[in-house]
Amino acid sequence: MNKLNVSRIVSEHVATLTDARTGLLSWGDVFEFFGLPALIAGAAIWFGVRFNYNVLSAILTAFSIFAGLLLNLLMLVFSFAEKAQNGGILADTRRKLLRELHSNVSFSILVSVIVVIVAVVAVVRVNPTPSETRLTGATMTSLLTYLMSNFLMTVLMILKRMHVLLTQSIKDVGFRHVA
């Protein structure tokens, strides 16, 4: 069972939610990535949001694709990590950013896989007959809404960090050619 234990992925992702100035866990960030999705899921239930078979199929397809794309991004982060070994002025900062990216991308893949599993279960439960349209219940809706909200916020953080990393790499390459 140890090979299936993903708690380290979760704990390393949470450890990236720190205040850059203090290096301590930022409770605002923790709320943003875990509390806010819970509020969004609660709002979805409050407003009576439910998912039908077609929406669940779209979620299943989208998150299956995301999982594959994020695995490729993980390989890109790995190749950046190999290049970061060369040193340079910002090598320590770059290595820290790459470690955090690795944790965030791994966590996003995990969330994608969980969304796919939950969506498959929901599709099986909601599978409509020609004469009826069945919808997800409150539990399934809130779980999917929570996971998708958390995923979206994490992907936005990954995008921001990739932007910083690529911008710095482009500056480094440009600097070496000018010198």
One Martini backbone bead per residue (centre of mass of N, CA, C, O) as a GRO file, in nm:
protein
  179
    1MET     BB    1   0.052   0.065  -0.012
    2ASN     BB    2   0.294   0.270  -0.027
    3LYS     BB    3   0.279   0.318  -0.346
    4LEU     BB    4  -0.018   0.478  -0.297
    5ASN     BB    5   0.100   0.705  -0.132
    6VAL     BB    6   0.008   1.071  -0.151
    7SER     BB    7   0.087   1.254   0.096
    8ARG     BB    8   0.350   1.386  -0.008
    9ILE     BB    9   0.226   1.552  -0.231
   10VAL     BB   10   0.046   1.721  -0.048
   11SER     BB   11   0.261   1.830   0.154
   12GLU     BB   12   0.442   1.966  -0.063
   13HIS     BB   13   0.229   2.157  -0.167
   14VAL     BB   14   0.166   2.302   0.099
   15ALA     BB   15   0.471   2.397   0.138
   16THR     BB   16   0.437   2.620  -0.104
   17LEU     BB   17   0.242   2.796   0.096
   18THR     BB   18   0.433   3.061   0.124
   19ASP     BB   19   0.603   3.321   0.255
   20ALA     BB   20   0.864   3.479   0.102
   21ARG     BB   21   0.967   3.653   0.350
   22THR     BB   22   0.946   3.415   0.590
   23GLY     BB   23   0.887   3.094   0.506
   24LEU     BB   24   0.601   3.063   0.596
   25LEU     BB   25   0.304   2.965   0.633
   26SER     BB   26   0.018   3.065   0.444
   27TRP     BB   27  -0.303   3.100   0.541
   28GLY     BB   28  -0.411   3.247   0.293
   29ASP     BB   29  -0.325   3.030   0.089
   30VAL     BB   30  -0.471   2.795   0.214
   31PHE     BB   31  -0.747   2.919   0.179
   32GLU     BB   32  -0.737   2.968  -0.128
   33PHE     BB   33  -0.686   2.643  -0.197
   34PHE     BB   34  -0.915   2.518   0.026
   35GLY     BB   35  -1.145   2.716   0.122
   36LEU     BB   36  -1.260   2.844  -0.137
   37PRO     BB   37  -1.358   2.580  -0.270
   38ALA     BB   38  -1.561   2.526  -0.043
   39LEU     BB   39  -1.732   2.778  -0.095
   40ILE     BB   40  -1.802   2.712  -0.387
   41ALA     BB   41  -1.939   2.443  -0.325
   42GLY     BB   42  -2.152   2.565  -0.138
   43ALA     BB   43  -2.274   2.754  -0.351
   44ALA     BB   44  -2.364   2.536  -0.547
   45ILE     BB   45  -2.567   2.414  -0.352
   46TRP     BB   46  -2.732   2.666  -0.283
   47PHE     BB   47  -2.797   2.708  -0.612
   48GLY     BB   48  -2.849   2.410  -0.739
   49VAL     BB   49  -2.619   2.265  -0.857
   50ARG     BB   50  -2.600   2.039  -1.137
   51PHE     BB   51  -2.508   1.736  -1.304
   52ASN     BB   52  -2.501   1.599  -1.605
   53TYR     BB   53  -2.396   1.378  -1.831
   54ASN     BB   54  -2.257   1.585  -2.023
   55VAL     BB   55  -2.086   1.730  -1.813
   56LEU     BB   56  -1.938   1.482  -1.706
   57SER     BB   57  -1.806   1.409  -1.976
   58ALA     BB   58  -1.646   1.672  -2.001
   59ILE     BB   59  -1.487   1.645  -1.742
   60LEU     BB   60  -1.356   1.376  -1.806
   61THR     BB   61  -1.209   1.468  -2.060
   62ALA     BB   62  -1.053   1.716  -1.955
   63PHE     BB   63  -0.899   1.566  -1.714
   64SER     BB   64  -0.757   1.361  -1.889
   65ILE     BB   65  -0.595   1.568  -2.049
   66PHE     BB   66  -0.461   1.715  -1.815
   67ALA     BB   67  -0.299   1.479  -1.706
   68GLY     BB   68  -0.122   1.447  -1.960
   69LEU     BB   69  -0.010   1.738  -1.975
   70LEU     BB   70   0.116   1.738  -1.687
   71LEU     BB   71   0.319   1.517  -1.739
   72ASN     BB   72   0.475   1.686  -1.946
   73LEU     BB   73   0.541   1.919  -1.753
   74LEU     BB   74   0.712   1.749  -1.563
   75MET     BB   75   0.934   1.704  -1.776
   76LEU     BB   76   1.006   2.002  -1.810
   77VAL     BB   77   1.094   2.048  -1.520
   78PHE     BB   78   1.319   1.841  -1.529
   79SER     BB   79   1.488   1.986  -1.751
   80PHE     BB   80   1.528   2.243  -1.586
   81ALA     BB   81   1.674   2.107  -1.347
   82GLU     BB   82   1.922   2.023  -1.504
   83LYS     BB   83   2.004   2.323  -1.583
   84ALA     BB   84   2.024   2.435  -1.278
   85GLN     BB   85   2.310   2.302  -1.212
   86ASN     BB   86   2.504   2.534  -1.347
   87GLY     BB   87   2.412   2.787  -1.206
   88GLY     BB   88   2.436   3.108  -1.099
   89ILE     BB   89   2.282   3.369  -0.956
   90LEU     BB   90   1.975   3.209  -0.948
   91ALA     BB   91   1.996   2.900  -0.871
   92ASP     BB   92   1.849   2.872  -0.597
   93THR     BB   93   1.581   2.994  -0.687
   94ARG     BB   94   1.531   2.800  -0.920
   95ARG     BB   95   1.528   2.538  -0.754
   96LYS     BB   96   1.292   2.616  -0.574
   97LEU     BB   97   1.088   2.658  -0.801
   98LEU     BB   98   1.111   2.367  -0.914
   99ARG     BB   99   1.017   2.220  -0.661
  100GLU     BB  100   0.741   2.357  -0.651
  101LEU     BB  101   0.645   2.276  -0.929
  102HIS     BB  102   0.659   1.976  -0.886
  103SER     BB  103   0.448   1.973  -0.658
  104ASN     BB  104   0.213   2.113  -0.813
  105VAL     BB  105   0.193   1.921  -1.054
  106SER     BB  106   0.150   1.662  -0.896
  107PHE     BB  107  -0.109   1.759  -0.758
  108SER     BB  108  -0.271   1.809  -1.020
  109ILE     BB  109  -0.267   1.520  -1.113
  110LEU     BB  110  -0.411   1.405  -0.871
  111VAL     BB  111  -0.671   1.570  -0.904
  112SER     BB  112  -0.737   1.470  -1.187
  113VAL     BB  113  -0.770   1.174  -1.111
  114ILE     BB  114  -0.996   1.219  -0.906
  115VAL     BB  115  -1.195   1.348  -1.099
  116VAL     BB  116  -1.218   1.108  -1.287
  117ILE     BB  117  -1.324   0.908  -1.079
  118VAL     BB  118  -1.573   1.071  -0.991
  119ALA     BB  119  -1.695   1.100  -1.276
  120VAL     BB  120  -1.736   0.801  -1.329
  121VAL     BB  121  -1.926   0.753  -1.097
  122ALA     BB  122  -2.135   0.966  -1.186
  123VAL     BB  123  -2.201   0.849  -1.463
  124VAL     BB  124  -2.309   0.580  -1.360
  125ARG     BB  125  -2.536   0.712  -1.176
  126VAL     BB  126  -2.659   0.911  -1.425
  127ASN     BB  127  -2.733   0.732  -1.639
  128PRO     BB  128  -2.948   0.772  -1.883
  129THR     BB  129  -3.252   0.755  -2.000
  130PRO     BB  130  -3.449   0.852  -2.257
  131SER     BB  131  -3.684   0.960  -2.036
  132GLU     BB  132  -3.436   1.081  -1.860
  133THR     BB  133  -3.290   1.324  -1.629
  134ARG     BB  134  -3.001   1.303  -1.448
  135LEU     BB  135  -2.853   1.410  -1.139
  136THR     BB  136  -2.655   1.518  -0.923
  137GLY     BB  137  -2.578   1.538  -0.613
  138ALA     BB  138  -2.455   1.718  -0.357
  139THR     BB  139  -2.195   1.557  -0.308
  140MET     BB  140  -2.088   1.534  -0.599
  141THR     BB  141  -2.095   1.833  -0.667
  142SER     BB  142  -1.910   1.937  -0.438
  143LEU     BB  143  -1.665   1.764  -0.503
  144LEU     BB  144  -1.618   1.860  -0.794
  145THR     BB  145  -1.608   2.164  -0.735
  146TYR     BB  146  -1.372   2.158  -0.544
  147LEU     BB  147  -1.160   2.021  -0.727
  148MET     BB  148  -1.180   2.223  -0.966
  149SER     BB  149  -1.104   2.476  -0.807
  150ASN     BB  150  -0.833   2.381  -0.703
  151PHE     BB  151  -0.712   2.324  -0.978
  152LEU     BB  152  -0.732   2.605  -1.102
  153MET     BB  153  -0.552   2.748  -0.892
  154THR     BB  154  -0.302   2.571  -0.934
  155VAL     BB  155  -0.265   2.631  -1.236
  156LEU     BB  156  -0.221   2.934  -1.198
  157MET     BB  157   0.035   2.900  -1.030
  158ILE     BB  158   0.194   2.746  -1.241
  159LEU     BB  159   0.185   2.962  -1.456
  160LYS     BB  160   0.335   3.176  -1.297
  161ARG     BB  161   0.595   3.009  -1.246
  162MET     BB  162   0.660   2.952  -1.542
  163HIS     BB  163   0.688   3.244  -1.625
  164VAL     BB  164   0.925   3.312  -1.444
  165LEU     BB  165   1.117   3.093  -1.546
  166LEU     BB  166   1.112   3.168  -1.851
  167THR     BB  167   1.192   3.462  -1.827
  168GLN     BB  168   1.467   3.406  -1.696
  169SER     BB  169   1.579   3.223  -1.920
  170ILE     BB  170   1.564   3.434  -2.145
  171LYS     BB  171   1.750   3.638  -2.010
  172ASP     BB  172   1.998   3.452  -1.989
  173VAL     BB  173   2.031   3.403  -2.292
  174GLY     BB  174   2.051   3.700  -2.379
  175PHE     BB  175   2.301   3.767  -2.202
  176ARG     BB  176   2.503   3.562  -2.329
  177HIS     BB  177   2.489   3.681  -2.625
  178VAL     BB  178   2.593   3.971  -2.554
  179ALA     BB  179   2.872   3.898  -2.394
   0.00000   0.00000   0.00000
